[in-house]
Amino acid sequence: MRAVDLIRKKRDGGEFSGDEIRFLVAGLGDGTVPTYQWSALTMAIYWRGMTAAETAALVDAMLHSGTVLDLADIPGPKVDKHSTGGVGDKTSLILAPIAAACGVTVPMVSGRGLGHTGGTLDKLESIPGFRIDLDLDAYRRVARECGLVLVGQTAEIAPADRVLYALRDATATVESIPLITASILSKKLAEGIDALVLDVKTGDGAFMSRTEDARALAASMTTIGRALGKPVQALLTNMDVPLGCSVGNALEVSESIACLHGKGPDDLMEVSLELAAEMLLLGGVAKNREDALSHCRRSIADGSALERFRRVVIAQGGDGRVCDEPENVLPRAERIEWVKAEQSGYVHRLAAWSVGHASMLLGAGRTTAEGRVDPAAGIVLHRKVGDFVKTGDVLAELHFNPSFEHALPAAREMFKQAVTIADEPVARPPLILERL
Ligand code: URA
């Protein structure tokens, strides 16, 4: 078999066999198919696409390019959630302890933020002492003892995806549904989970802003996951507006803890509870959606979800007092500036992309994969879509440290561009758009 013939085959619209895909992925790992050939291949796949059978074979080959964890010795169902990312999307920190409290083990491997979207690892690292780089033994131990574990991707998990993702980033081939499907599923299935819930976001701040694209991605991931024998459920959710009221790492941890105390904003609670309920259903610990939702709500009301979060924070080296007094434990920005409404009316638009971008300018996000984040920086929203404001009311707080003072005018301008206020009342947008 020769890579050049396979590139030609895909270029001309052919379909790969399983053996051909395994040859190509093995060659990526051992260097016998050089990255320049893989670059041409990703472009051919971008244009020609892949059938479900090819995509399933690609997921399987990438998944087996590294260690596939076996968590069979941990009793009970193991279920994870993956989100395609958004602004203020902190649901992992809320739903993982909820699911754990309800009897589902959540062995979660997460990523970092990039651009206008945040990442779970950056949020967790704003908790003093919290370690996301556990070795595999510690990963298993924390999962068994706490019912959840929250770590970063290790070099052992789906190494083919690391190489391929960087290559796609450099060759303008990220936006390919079979390649995204293979990337996400190979990483997630390597965690040793029994089932997976997907939060596929659509709208202004989402990776797939058009609903038809997000729906196609969700359909691809559920079809391929199920074809590989894993129950996968996807929710298509709205990312036109940031989720919750806080954007930025420590601010989002604080808001997540408020949710676990039963004091979170309604939109964030709704999405977190719906996703957690899907995890309970896939894990087989609830009879139906209503039953699952009521278990989840109970875990908040009786404090058991908060207790799970405290346990995992302490087990991963973090300061457990964050659960009771986040304001004294989490880093806080030295400066807070207000953005005030320049007219009265109803908030019609609060564009997630611009809010995320403004937060990034204040230091909360990174522009390159190697960049650092300021854990204290970010934005607290005082008004969301549908709310009424009077001229001079505070729309948002901008949190930043003096080293980002220079970025304040641009961040303020970016935030203002995110907001539209008009005279007529407007309904709050629906959050859960479809189940696939
Ligand atoms: N997120 C991933 O992990 N992989 C992709 O290809 C796109 C988004």
Residues whose N, C-alpha, C, O or C-beta is under 5 A from the ligand:
A	BS01	URA	V174 L179 I180 S183 I184
